[in-house]
Structure formats: C-alpha cells, structure tokens
Amino acid sequence: MLVKDLAFAWRTLRRSPAFALTAVVTIALGIGAGTAIFSVTHAVLLRPLPYRNPDRLVLACADLRKRNVKDFPFSNADFFDLRNSARSTFEEFTALMTGRVNLPREDGTPEQVALARVTPNFFRMMGANIALGRDFVEADGLPQPPLSGPGGTPAGAAPVPGAAPPQPLPVIAILSYDYFERRYGGNPAVIGHSIQVPGAAGPQVVGVLAPGFELLFPPDADMERTPDVWTAARLAYDAAQRNNVSLRVIGRLKQGVTLRRAQAEADSFSAEEQRQFTIERTADWHVRLEPMQQHLVAQVRPAILALMGAAIFLLLIACANVANLLLVRTSLRARELAVRTALGGSWWRLARQMLSEALVLAGIGSLLGAGLAWLGVHELRIIAPANLPRLDSIAIDPAVLAFTAMAGLAAAVIFGMAPAVHAAQPDVMRVLRASGRTAGLGGGALRNGVVVAEVALAFVLLIGSGLMLRSFLALQRIDPGFDARGLLTFQLLGGAGQNPQQRAAFIRQVHDRLAALPGVRSVTASSPFPLTGGFNPIRWGLEPALADPSKFQAVDFQFVLPGYFDTMRTPLLAGRAFTDADNAPERKLAIIDQVLAGKAFPRESAVGKRILIRLNTPEPEWVEVIGVVAHQRQTSLAEPGREQIYFTDGFVGHGAARRWAVRTAGDPAQYAGQVRAEIARIGRQLLITDMQPMRTYVEQAQAGTRFSLLLIGVFAAMAALLAGVGLYGVLSTLVRQRTAEIGVRMALGAAPGSIFQLVVGQGLRLSAGGILLGLAAAFALTRVMTSMLVGVQATDPPTFAAVAALFFAIAALACWLPARRAAALDPAQALREE
C-alpha cells in the first residue's frame, strides 16, 4: 500500500515540476546545512575518543585557586602522591609531557622532532597498539640513580677502590609509525639501536607504535598531538622540587565508580597536600577531575551547539516554507479532494496521500541535501579554526547519514502533517457549491501561523548573526599591544653554544646579520611569543608575601632581547626599556606591563620599585622594575589575559629567546627567502620552523569568531530569504483567491492605494507577530552565545533594534509585489473572472 501511495505521489508531483523543484531545493538546503553541521558535532562532541574505555578516562587538573590559574601541570611528587592516595577509585594513573627537540637527518641537517615522555604504563592504559618490537615495561621507567658523589658514586655512598663508576640508565624509546617510515624508511633493523644524538647517547629504540595514535588535548595545553619519539620517563619522587611542574596526568576510573565519588577522594587528597606542604596551601592547590572528552571540547562546545541550533532553525524554516507551499497546493486542489471525499474516500486515505507526497519530497531533498553536506564538509575543513579538536575526522560517515535520514523523515512529518490534516477535512458542500469561484483562502489561519513561525525563527538567526558580526568588528578594533603589520616571525633552533658566552655571541651574530639585510628595520627575539603559545605563569609578590606566601599571585613572563618593545611597537608608558648592558645574569631587572603595575603599585609609579619573583631560584628573589609597557594580548585577542613581566634573555644565561621577529619595510612574507638564506650562511646545523607573518597569528586568533560568523551569517541570510519568500507566497495566494472581493471593493469606490495598504498591512501584521515572538525567543536563546561574543552583550539593544528594522524592510519588500498586483487589478476583469 505504501509503495502505491508513493508511486501515485511521484506521478502527481511530476505534473507540477515547478512546485516540486522549489520544495525539493528548499528542503535540501535545510537538510544539507543540518547534516554538515551535525558532521562537526558528531566528530567533535559525540564520537568517543579513540582510546580504550574512553568514558572512564579522566584528566587530573591542578588549579591554583588563589592565583586564578587553571589546568596547572603536576610535579613528580604530586603525581606520585595522587596515584598512591586514589587507589580506591582509580585503576591506574599515567603521566606525560611533550616538547620538541632537534635531531640530525642522514645528511647531518637538523630536523625538529616532537618528543613525548610518558610513564611506562601509558600505551597499555590508553589502549595503543605496538606494531613492531615491544611496549615499555616498568624497568624502563626506573629513576636514574643520583651520580653526585665522589668519583661518580651515588650520593651518600662510600667510594669503592677499583670499582667502575656506575653508568646512567639508558633512555628507552618507541617511535611513531610516521617517523619510523619517514626517518628510517620502515626498516625494522632500527629496533635495538639508538637514535643518533650529537654529543650524547641517544634513546634506545625498542618498538614502533601502530599508525593513527594521537594525543587529544585542548590547544592551550601546548601538547604535541602526534609525537615522533616516545620515551619512558624515569621519574623520581622529589618532595623538595614541587615547584618544578611539567606533567599532565590521566587516570582511569574503576568500573562503576562515579566521577562525583572520585572527586570527593581528590578533594580529600588536595586538603591533605595543603596541610603538609606550604606551596600547595598558599596557592590553594586543588585537584579537579574532568572527563577527558569533556575537557577536550570545553572551549568549542558552546560555538558548536550554537551552530547546530542555527542549522536546526534553518531546517525548521525550510519545513515551514514547504508546509506553506503544500497548503497552497492543497487549497488549489480543494475541488479534487472534495469530489474524492464525496465518492467515498476516507479521511485517512486523503491524509496518507498528502503524507506520501511529503515523503517523496523529503526523500529527494535528503539525497540532494547529503550531496550539499558532502561539499559543505570539505569547505568546513578549510575555514574551521585551528583549535577545533579532531578536525581531520569530520566526514559524512554512517552516523551522519543516519542523521540525514532521520532529519528527512522528521521534515516530512513536520511539513506534511498540516496539509494532510487540512486535506482530510474538506468542506465538501461549500467547495462543490462554489463551482469555479474562489470563495476565499481555505486554511488561511494555519498558513498565517506558519509564516509567523518562519519569521520568528529567521529573526532569531538574524540576531545571532548580528551579534557575531558585532563581535568580529570588536575583534578588529582590539589593540593587541603590538603592531603585527610588517612583522616576520620564526623559531630558530640549534647551534646556540654550550656556555652563556657562546650563546650570547651566537645571538648577537644572528641579530646583527639579520638587521643588516636590506629592508629590515629592526630585529628582536623572545620566548614565549604573543599568540604562539607556551605561556606558563610564575609567582610574583611584594614584601608582605615573604611573611604570608598566600599573597603571591600569578604572572606570565617572557625573556626578550633589548629592543623587543621597539620592534613590536609596544608603547613604553613609564621608565626605560632594556639596554645591552642589562642583558646579563647579574642584572636583576624587570619591565612590567600596565596591568601588573596597577595591581602592585596602584596610584603610584612602579619605576624603581622592587618586586618578588620566583623563576630560576628555589626561593623568590627581588628584581627592580625599570619600566612599564602597554599590556600585550598573549594567548587570545578575545580575552586580555594575565598581567605580564619581562626579563632579558641574559637573565637566565642567554639562549632562552628562540622565537625571532623581523620588522620589515614591506610585505614580511617577501623577506622569508632572504632570512632563510642568511641563517643558512651562519650555520648549516640551524633549523628554522614556524616562519610566517605575525598577521597570520592575529588572523588565527580571530578564526573562531570568523568561522561562527560565516556559518551563522549564511544560515541567517538563507532563513531571511525563505521567510521573505514564504510571506510573499501567502500574500500572493491571498490576492489571487480574493480577486473577486478586491474587484467588488474597487467597483464600490476603493482606491488602488487603499487596496495596496490592505495587502501590505496584512503582511506587516504577520511580520510584526513573528518579530515579537522572535524577540522573546532571542532574549532567551542568545544567552548560550555569551562565551562566543567579544565586546557585546547577548541582549545588545542596538543589535536587536537593527535586526528588527532590517527584517521589517525584508517584509515590506515581500509585501510590495503582491500588493502592487492587487492595486493594479481591473475591477471589471476581476468580476468577469468571478
């Protein structure tokens, strides 16, 4: 029976190709947008992490609550303490850290390699497979014996005459499959041999990881996603070094243990650590447990949910538009349906026919929508921001196709139900008596309600688009504290030298050679560098913090070369900048930004004052403030970030500032070749990475807002177009079916202007109802966008007012054409047709 109904519906729709094509394209746009965004939602938010039992994996995050620092790494001792104290709720813990090192290729040229150090149980706990060789064993992670005693003997042990000095334990390594193929050509003979490292014994390779394994952490964690070399970390319990933090900690909950119970145990552990150790107590150190997947997507979840909501709104608008088309079509077929009812056709038979037509339209629209989504996913990967996790896994997979099918079925029910109900209850006697007359628009109240709903949904999308546009414009106006124009940046690794004097000479050489290039105005270096990552806070305080360490606060720091602020064009607000004479370890000097100056020395000059910092000594030391500079946006353009303090590169013995910046007279990208060539002349062993104009980092910092603005803007434009078309369709049908009434009005003396106002007035009343409903919905729904907005509130009155005015203009345009047609009717011709 269903097959016959669908076949009849297909034949019926073929007789109305214009209607069918319009309906199919409309529903395809809605389903295509929804499917494309669902592919992102599924890949990022819904798909389980590619680890063993990922629902039980929990990140242990250290929060320093008194210093407003979240996700702080663990020290070795804190990791061991947590692992030993949480045995009742966790099966096991693992710890890891990542970074980058230089390793030589076969020809001796350097290659930057991503390195990870993990506890020996890491791969087993995460469910990673070893393709060749073996996994780590516990012996691979035994701590190195202290070799600081006389003659190289372990500390505290008496030297044994004639005995050979103890040897350090080897570093054990496992290679990623990609590095194994790239560096060694897939030759299994590398297993059992050491990686070549200049001037030292390299790690011993014992295995090769299976392809596809990756570390999934948020971008601000600064973790390498696909390390090339994994080494077993030989961690030692060192209670005296709780300030030295570097470990990220992952735990696996025991079967049946809830996160709440595990957090309660972690809270008890945190309280005990604070009781025993001053540094934890003064910082209000707490361990926060968070599901690994939740932690990964926390930053992007609001934006993705907002985009998914926008796509659903667009689909609902498309359904409302098609429902209106079907209602008009049903009204035009009123006589046919009445005759079939008079001949004995049941209400269910007529309703089933309408639903069958809706299913055919939705089915074709879903197939076309899936094709549009496939194209859309390709474009989404191009424009998506870099901080979108698991971007490579976004695809039209079976789960996404299942969503498409369900969306198509739901759409068929939504836009097919109203005409089905209307068609199943015809006023047989009225329709048959009317003969050829068009007595009025049947189902008008229902169609008007659908239009009001369309307008309300489209208005909410336009509000969201307006808010994102305001945010994007606000981002453009934000002063990052430096001038990104004409700035070429890169990281320089290797060849610095073994002692401070050699490193200082090397840095001077690089600086002078680059500064001598034609068109180069100035050169500097820093580490970390604004908007490139790598920022970690240190403690700062004043005199009261010596007696009460809880008064220490957090500050981001940078090592810079003299001339940094001039090259970056960061305004000097007070005091002076660093000079070459300041670039030495014995010079305990610092420059602070205006935020730190306001906190530390409110209503007085900070220049000449002293501040306590803990950086390269076990205890805080005094440094003198010689200058105050404007605040730089270090990690995000949307958020100001923490206060900042700057030290010279020589403060820690030279060589820390590895990211260089070259201020050029023209387009910085055109100077890349000259810079590379000059660095190559300095030393073949030097490696340049991440070379790109500073504007690229600024654009990347704006990418998330631009991505949301683009998608919501496209959805809003499509929604406004569909709502306008829906309003136009209702008014056009109204004019057509009220032709006789309009003719009578004009015959009795009604002026064309009054007819024009009648039609426009009805359209604007429908629009006003939708806008009022949309205003109420937007006030409630846009609050979920708060974390996405910059410099604008979710209920920004100018945005709401501007969008309302815009939509009234769209509505007026949609009303104008049918109103003009009604006003131009010839009364005699209209009455003759009636």
Steps between C-alpha positions, in 0.01 A plus 500: 500500500782742590672426170182583308454822696859605431467413130177703475666788685793488258265516198307786659816702570630444146198690373611804704876521432539863610337432836694176552834659408441794736403273788791259442763777482359667810507184709842403358647827622368440850607137518838572335584770756383283788697198378822698448488649849400166653811347345702751705289440812536124467876505438582750774238456772337160459753253361684317779871566535717241321626346822413191703181554706513876438198568720710410806800718410533806723747786493635612835540877481678704763334834573672776697184672617658791685701587189220445250701234314325197352636178348841541657738206439604260778840453658643150525429485873140617464441238231634219718298623800178510296562156353555350844205670669228427239527124475142445615348687204759472222643193331816684403654833410742604230698819453652659194667812365586606145741735329723536197866419443743514210627172359734462202391346171720261302668797327567674832244777455276553803138394523255612764348194667201491732593314819278352771608364838248262655479263792557138389131406535380773263437299183340208684269733692397695190456189286766583240647215295865429432563414135862382536719411796368532852316737731660673795548295816522630855880467504517756218367763742724435800646831622859580417735442797650826634858516380615796704731329747885499490634325196157472346363274774139534613449783745559391858684178406864432587725469193617144428871482403545362148128486431372635170278807536130423467354570157179694442202293399417517127203695369254259336305620198211396277461665159179615341419316182521817290848586634609137459403518131629855443833479680591133465309396189304239694815293565437277807875479559476826694345310792771432755714792385530855630377819342791716386539800730800737470740478793291259708364147518168503324183317608492128431213401267302196618180530297287675241151626575211398275376772262230745599565558869478863612483708816177694529536806725360853469729737304586711806651192667796532257520123452636346182221315322713241319840456668768343282700345783355367827737438789439332833522766770731407785315694769638529852306607808651833598294676765738795502424581136123548512552830323629320189182412315476343153271195515151457359319227692232261371317245714268208425203467735418160638195332357185641661674792674329833439685821430339655809644235726843532339488879537415466868811285544705753302371780724617309808837448335527872417421594860768262628759637257418854613538396862846352438653735246519877517503565125174309448340670799596855404384453139174325607603202285211269401478198274202527266390188315342542158402237241763505229254558217321778688832670567599474134187672363424745784622804305318421174180338634296827526585600142419158356171476689408850383576404140302178536209701638525741206496210255193351668327839483578518129359151448182596687467813285542289187234262630265791570558633149425165339197459728369832367558388143310177571216688667465723195514195275238326714278806482525503120406130498205554731242404234684178410521399866134585559392285206706207626346539845149513350577175312587326825866576554589472869674778693795269564532427128521871417738574786721208396523639150621836631751331728623286210568813297686644798709182529592510132603865524696437822670192355623682191590804709698280742703345218575842355568632851753222566684605185499863609625392844786305344609814318444703816719275714789554259462875536457475879839332532656793314342783700482327841721653774816319603371446855216276379591154638499195272453714191639227274230255610210716375334295225170379358505162673217252575400684817471827308302332222268357765445853626422609143240225466343585836500872415329424170236286669441761770478770235241299307288466813540871589415649162264222393276483806329840462390450136408140577267603781356781287449272198332230709228738623362681191173692514348293220173689459665845505764402247255333260247783521778751433537354151774702336501780755783561740308576813806563711823358618426175678730426791610863513543508876725196485713650223523831682618320812767319301624832359514654848708201617733539198552867572569432869759229425670710233507799733683300768761393243542858383552611861768235543667609178485864610662422833779303332556787255527744789749265669710467186510877455596537868788255446623711210510806726681333790852629556715190566776714650727460196496578129475180296544677166835453332616240753652166396535240775675164520655263751873431481633179651845351543857629495477739792807374689576317823569789737346846556782680320462287186125537505519877541747525210276285281195715572695819422613348174149404392364839605768699317486292180122524475497872586744563214266358236359761258151610601527369858429775750556313828543152643414347836432167667283376783375187669211443523355721226156662487222280353734206437447305824739382766397739778518375857468717811754562773447656844533866582449686825603791717649524849191354679535178295823414683305456822180373337569300180127490424539860384702388199311530170554367147663687213595401145864559414717541192872505430576770245794659327567871543298681235204263529246771579625726220477221244156392620395866527367442849467841666735577789281673759756577769869457575731352240542188287780242527846586370785270398661566841189355670529171307701312763421253785620733772260774396185432705275725297148465364245688293134452588181575313239754602271232650766374741604858579139585590471196727838527668532877531158662466496881476880522500787451261635146472837612362776445753287271718594140582291192439544140612504230234584131500655395172843338511561474875334276762381803691357828372752772420474876470515670162484872426234640272661732244204553266128457439361405157155459350326167556541242223234243413713190537265204458176638356365815340161444660635493857755740651680222683728522804735778595852476354861538604805511272861401560801521273618186327820526701305477828516119473832471320407580137340276240146492639360743239460274198210657310619783283314797355621707206342840433505562125435798273249312284310172484677277755430184299729630224794503743469132596748382235763756599467410867531127429803554282673714763434245776639224277821702458536525878482126552381191317389346827243773567132422453226752421142403584163675506604784272200718422386862522367611837173591327443127450496443876259791544272355233516159667398663828194638319423173319249364752285813491533523121394134464189544714415831332529352153281198571236675708500785248440263209225322692341832595507626141339179376244517780411861420465412132277201576288701742463779245404251230251338736340835579490587130338165419225543758416854385511403133257216563286731707477750214427227248223343705350836603493636147120523496490676838762749384303559180183571697687740733643691207162504319349655810757777498805366684815673375804295384696651791256360756526155339879527509489594869259213572738236365818660639332546837411132523857402411655738748264380775618144439861621505447701819354194672800293394748767607340535842510123545859497372601775742379296794678188370822691424518649851491146638711314243784740425626468856659167400726704268651704783836322491521558123448876515766769524422855607122457477228364728272215395200735536663798328215753433656659186536157340141406581371834369707485181394144421133586563527794258676281244234234522221753463674616181514141374134454589405823325675384182323162519165680540560760230473275191165331581363830633591678176336220301183533709491877459538467121199264457230600246167479692301396192746229404510374862118477517478328160748234620289454815 
